[in-house]
């Protein structure tokens, strides 16, 4: 872990989003193939309420574009959150389609709630909760 990445993660942990973004950008520039720095940078942009900048990181960086990578789930979850934050319900749905089933249900519930379909959103949340309680 580079010093810039360590600083950025520590600053993010403390909620110092602007400083964390600066440190994580430095870490990503030092090692453009480090998915950890890129995902942390995108997360900070979401916390800073700049989802469009999070999407630039998530959708344009080659280090995050490898299908089947261990980072794929985190990338898709963050893309869904950023698209939802921007009001892009279709883009959020497309990102949710790539998530594993339990996470798909949670993402779809958030999308339905954002769309104002509170009955369906609540139904999806309750169904997900019931699935979590069911053994096996």
Buried (B, 14 or more C-beta within 10 A) or exposed (E): EBEBBEBBBEBBEEEBBEBBBBBBBBBBEEBEEBBBBBBBBBBBBBBBEBBEBBBBBBBEBEBBBEEEEEBBEBBBBBBBBBBBBBEBBEBBBBBBEBBEEEBBBBBBBBBBBBBEBEEBBEEBBEEBEEEEEEEE
